[in-house]
Every structure is written in structure tokens, then in C-alpha cells.
Amino acid sequence: MLGQRIMVGFPGMVASPTLLERIRHGDLGAVILFGANISSAARARALTASLQRAASAGGNPPLLIAVDQEGGEVRRFADAPPQLSPSQMVASHRPRVAYQQGLATGRFLHGVGVNLDLAPVVDVPSSADAFIAEQGRAFAARASTVATYAGPFAAGVQAAGVAATAKHFPGLGTATVSTDDQLDVLHPTPAQLDQALVPYRELIAQGIDCVLVTTAAVPAYDPSGRPAALSARIITGLLRDRLGFKGVTITDSLAGPTGYGEIRAGALAARAGTDILLFTDDAPGELTALLAEARSGALSAASIAAAYARIVALKDALAGHGGS
């Protein structure tokens, strides 16, 4: 049950025997692919098939196999859909175009055995200095416009049998530096806080499968300054209780600076209620740390069961669509 909560990255375009054995043993429930794992669609298809065979051989649920296929600057399959960046979808003035881009993206990913797209980005940049705007990853600077186009994109991805992910909750629109590079402590105005939640409200109402939570801290929501992905006030209090999200939550990369170290950050994220813990460099000891948390009672049996149920329900839905 705890292994299902662990997502890892790995080197190379072929899975190592060690990785395959960990998957067979049930120590891992998900993997993430980066550009270094991908040389062609055919080789990616062979890689994902080998990973799923290992999961099946161990009697485990299918793996979640994730990529960041946003469009624009961030897409791991460089020549694959979406062919338009988020801002270009908005420039079309047709939300239907965003849906078509999402559908094409989902169909491509489904065809190569990827069943989880860590997209769309629904951050609302507060200025041109926001890193998410500088990187060209934002749909627009107006929350209502972001929702109008991100929602159809996500719906298109999901219509193809691939899970979509709204990110980076509760919003990175005021961050000027990537959370991969520093521990951001964000101080949005009350108006910016409200606007950042608008796309999440819309996409949750429309049935978004997953929400990825940032490792930036937002003291307005959690005065302790703990990163959002490690904060029960943000995961449980805001996202689940206030916004009513029932799906799967995923941390942003725990290899980035959180102030706790990768393994400790994963344990704290699990305590806070985040379902899937993203270790992009496959740091050793992820499962051992979670087992220790469970044995000490820091992770309750009820919380473990609830996270497991959400993850397996998503996997069952994807398998039912032919998405595994």
C-alpha cells in the first residue's frame, strides 16, 4: 500500500534489473519519464511495456507512468502534441482548440504507454517577472482565461484515457524563481490568492484526475512556512475540505529544496495527506521512511488506506479505458 505512493525517475532508455525488481516487489507504484529516457516513440513504447510487465508479474496494480507534456517549452516528447503552447491555445480564441490539443496529446501518450500527463499548468502569473510566465508555460495572466482553456485541454487528455494534472497548487503565479532552484516563500495579496484558486475550482468541478502541489511555502495558508506539498493545512484543509477535491494529489519534485531533505520531505508530505511522492532522482530509502512512519503511528492506518484507495481507483479507471 505504501509502495503505491512512490513515484521515481531513473536514468537511461531501458529499465535496469534493479528497477524492474522493485516494481515487481510492489515497492514503487509510479515512474516519471524525462527527456533522457526518450529517444523515439517506439523505444518509449518498449520501455513502458517492460515496466508494466514487471508490475503485472508481481501481481500489483498497473503503474502510473508520467511525463510533463505541457506544450511550449516543456514537453518530454519534443515532436509530439500539443503542437501549440498554452498561450497559443488562448490566442486561437477557441477553447475547442485547447480540447483538440489535449485530445491529441492524450492519444499520443496513450499510444506510447504513458497514462499520466503532469499538465496543464494553471498558475496565474502576477507579472511578466513570474518564472512561469518567463518560461512560456502559463495560459494567460487572467484566472478566468486560464480556466477557460486549461479545462478543455485537461478534458481532452482525459478523454483519451490519460490522467491530467492541474499544477502547481495553490499557485506559483507570484514566484520569480523556479522551485527546482530555491525554496520559494510566496506572499501573494489576498486578491492574488483568490485568483490563483479560480482555475482549480473550475477544473475540480469538471473532474480533473490529479492535482500536483508545489514545494513553495505560502504562509497565508500555513503560517509555519512549511512547503505546500508538506502542509496538512494546504492539502487537507484547503484542497480537500475547502475546494472539495477527491482525486489523487502529487508532490512536485522532492529533490528540489524544501528545507528537510528528500526522504524526510517525502515522509512529511505523506503525513500531510499527499498521495503520491515524487522522487525524480530515485533517492534510496523512500519506502523505508514511509514504513517507519506507519510503524510509529505518524501515518495512520486510515490515511494509508485512503491514499491507496484513491490511487488504485485512478489506476482502475485508466485500465478500464485501456489506458494502462
N, C-alpha and C positions, 0 to 999 in steps of 0.2 A: 504493500500500500504506500509506503514511503518512497520507494523507488520510482513510482509513477509520477512523483512530484519533481523529479530531477531532469533537467534538460542540459545537455552538454554540447560543446563544439569539439571538433577533433581535426587533426591535420590530415592532409592527403586526399586523394580522389578514390581511394579504396579503404574500406573499413579494416582496421587491424584485428587480428585474432582476439586481442585483449578486449577491445570494444565490443566485438560480437559476443564474446563470452559474458560480459557484463549485461548486455541486453538479454541474452538467453536466461541469465540468472534472475532477471527482474530488478536489477539494481538501477536501471535507467528506464524512464518512460517516454523520453523525447530527446531529439537531437536537433541542432541547428546547423544549417549549411551556410558557408561563406564562399566568397569567390574562389578561394584556394581549393575548395572541394569540387569545383565545377570546371570542366573543360568543354563539355558538349552536352546536349540534351540526352544523347544515347548513353554516355558514360554516367550521367546523373541518374538516369533510369535504372541502370545496372546497380549503382550504389544503393539507391533507396530500396530496391528489391532485395538486396542482400541484407540490409538492416531489418526489413520486415520479416524476412525468413527467420532471422535469429530470434525475433520476438515470438513468432509463432512456434518455433521449435521448443521454446521454454514454456509454452502454454500461457503466455502473457497476452494482455490486450495489445492491439496494434500500436506501433509507435506513432507519436506525433512527430512529423518531420517538417521543420520550419525553415523559412527564408524571409529575408527582408526584400520584398519585391514591391517597392512603393511606386516606382516610376521616377523619371528625372534622374537625379544624381545617385540615388540609392536603389539599385536593383542588382541582385546577385547573378541573374541570368541576363547578361548585357544586351543581347539581341532579341529578348523575348518581351511580350507585353508586360505592363502597359507601355505603349509607344508614346503616350502623352504624359507630361509631368502633371502633378496636381494643379498647378496654376494654368497650364494649357487646357485642362479639362474645364476649368472655370471660364477661361477665355472663349470657349465654344458657346457659352450662354445656353447650354443644353444639358441638364442633368442626365438625360438619356445617354449622352456621350460618356459620362463617367460610369454609368451602369455597363455600357458596352465594353469599356476599357477593363472594368473589373471582371466581367464575364470572360473576356479573352484571357486575362491574367489567370483566373481560376482554372480555365480549361487547359492552359499550357501547364500550369503547376501540377494539376491532376494527372496530366499525361506523363510527367516525369516522376511521379510518385511522391510529390510534396503535398501535404494535406493541411498546412497551416501557413498562412501569409501574415507576417507581422506588419500589417498595413490595414487601414490607412492611418497616416499621421493626421490627427485632428487638433493639433496645437494651434492657438490663435496668437500670432506674433503681435507683440505690443509696439514694435517699431522695426525699422529695417536693420537695426543692430542685433536683433534676436538671432541667435545662431541658426535656428530652424528656418528662418527666412533667408539668411545668407546662403544656406546650403540648398535653397530652392525646394525644400521639402513640404512647405505649407501650401494649402489650397488657397487661402486668402487671409486678409487681416480682419475680416468681419466674421464673427462667430456664426451668424445665420447663414452666410455663404459657405463657410466650411461645412456646416451640417447639410446644406442643400446638395453638395457634391460628394462629400465623403460617404454619406449614407447610401446613395446609389452605387458607388464604387464597391463598398463592402457587400451590398446586396448581390452585386454581380459575381463577386468572388465566391460567395456562399452558394449561389445558385449552381455553381459548377462543382459543388461538393468539396470545397476547400474552406476551412475556417478563416474568418477575417478577424483582425485585431485592431481595436481603437487604441491609439497611443499618443502621448505619454502622460497618463493620468497622474495628478489632476490638472496638468497643463504646464508646458515648458515655454510658453509664449514670451515670458519676460527674461528667460535665461540668455545671457550673451556668450557663454562658453559651454561647449558640449559636456554633458555629464560623464562622458568617457574620459575626459581630461581633468576634471576637478569636481570636488563636492560642492555643488551649487546650493546656496541657501537663498530662496526666492522670496521676495517681498512684494507681491502684486497688490495693487489697490483693491478695495472692495469691488469696484466695477470690473476690474480685470479678472478677479476670482470668479465672479458670476458669469462673465462671458466665456471663460475657459470651460465651464461646465455645460454650456449650451449644446455643443456637439455630442457630448456624452449622453445627455438626456435624450436627444433625438435618436442616436444610434442604439441606445439601450431599449428604447420603446420599439425600435424596428427589429430587434432581435439579434444584435451583434453577439458573436460567439465568445469573443475574448476581449479583455482589456489588459494592456500592458502598463505597468505602474513604474513611474520614474524613480530613480535613486536620488533625485534632488530633494531637498528639505523645503517644506512650506510651513513656516511657523504659525501662520494664520490658522492652519488646521491642526497642527500639532506643535504646541509651544516648546516641546522638548528639543526640537530641532532634528529629530530622527528622520532619516530619509523616508520618503513616502512609501516605498515598497516594503519598509520595515516597520511601518506605523499602523497599529490597530485602529487608531482614531481615523486614519485615512482609508484603510482597506475595509474595515468593518463599519465604522461609524459613518463615513461619507459615502463610499462607493456602494456598499451593500445596503445599509439601513436607510440612508437618505435618498440615494438615487435608485435603489431597488434592483441592482444588478445581480442576476442569478447565475451567470455563466462563469467561465474559467478566468482567473487572474494570473498574470505572469509578471515576474520582476523584469526590469531592464537588466542589462548585464551586471552581475555582481562582481565582475573583475574590475569594474571601474571603482573610483574612490568613494567609499561610503563612511569611512572612519572606523570600521570594525574589522576589516579583513574579510576575504571572500567567504570562507567557511562559516565564520561567526555571523556574517551578514545573512547567509542563507538560513541559518537556524532562527535568527530574529525575524526574518521575513515569514518563515513558516509559522512562528508564534503569532505574528500579526494577522495571519489568515490568508496570506498569498498562496495560491495553489501550486504554481509551477515556478521553480527556482532556476534561473538561467545562469549557468556557469559556462561562459563562452570558451574558456581555455581548459575545461575539464580538470579543475583542481582536485587533487586526491582528497578523499575524506568526506565528501559531501554526504553520503549515506550514513557513514559512521556518526557524523554530527547529529543527523536527524534521529537516529536510533537512540543516541544519548538523551536527546530532548524528550523523546517519548518515554524512555525508562525513568527519567527523573520526574515526569508528570508535567513538565513545562509545555509539552504538546499533549493535549487531552485526547483520549480515545475518540470522543465525539468530533473534535476538529479534524482529526486524521481521517475519520470515516467520511466526513462531509466533503473534504477536498478530494478524496479518492472518488467519491460518487460523482462529483462534477466533472472530473477529468474523464472517467470511464463513460459517462453519458455523452460527452463530446465525441469520444472515440467511436462509440456505438453509432452515433448519428452519422459520422463520416463514413464508417464502414457500410452503413445502410444505404448511403448514396453511392457506394463504390469508391469512396474517397481514401481508403486505406491502401 
